[in-house]
Amino acid sequence: MIANVKEFEKKLIDNDLNRKLLAKEMHISPTTLTTKLEKEEGDFKLSEMIAIAQITKMNEQEFILIFFGENLSFNENLKNIPV
C-alpha cells in the first residue's frame, strides 16, 4: 500500500499513464498492482518502488511523499529536508 494515492495518480496522468499501462511496464498484472496500491496487505518490493519511480519520473521528494507520506520516522517530515 502506498501512502499517497492521490499524488500517485497525478504522476500517472503527468506521464500519460494509467494503472494498466504502468502494470504492463512493470511486467505485473493490473490486479496485482491494484492490490499493492490499495490493500493493507499489499506491499511493494523496493525494486518495484524504484521501477515505479523511474517509469513515472519521480524525484526524491515525490518518492518519499507518495510511498511513505509526509511524516517520516523520528518525527521528521519533508519540511525539514533541505532541497
Residue, then its C-alpha position, 0 to 999 in steps of 0.5 A: m500500500i502506498a501512502n499517497v494515492k492521490e499524488f500517485e495518480k497525478k504522476l500517472i496522468d503527468n506521464d500519460l499513464n494509467r494503472k494498466l499501462l504502468a502494470k504492463e511496464m512493470h511486467i505485473s498484472p493490473t490486479t496485482l498492482t491494484t492490490k499493492l496500491e490499495k490493500e493493507e496487505g499489499d506491499f511493494k518490493l523496493s525494486e518495484m518502488i524504484a521501477i515505479a519511480q523511474i517509469t513515472k519520473m519521480n524525484e526524491q521528494e515525490f518518492i518519499l511523499i507518495f510511498f511513505g507520506e509526509n511524516l517520516s520516522f523520528n518525527e521528521n517530515l519533508k519540511n525539514i529536508p533541505v532541497 
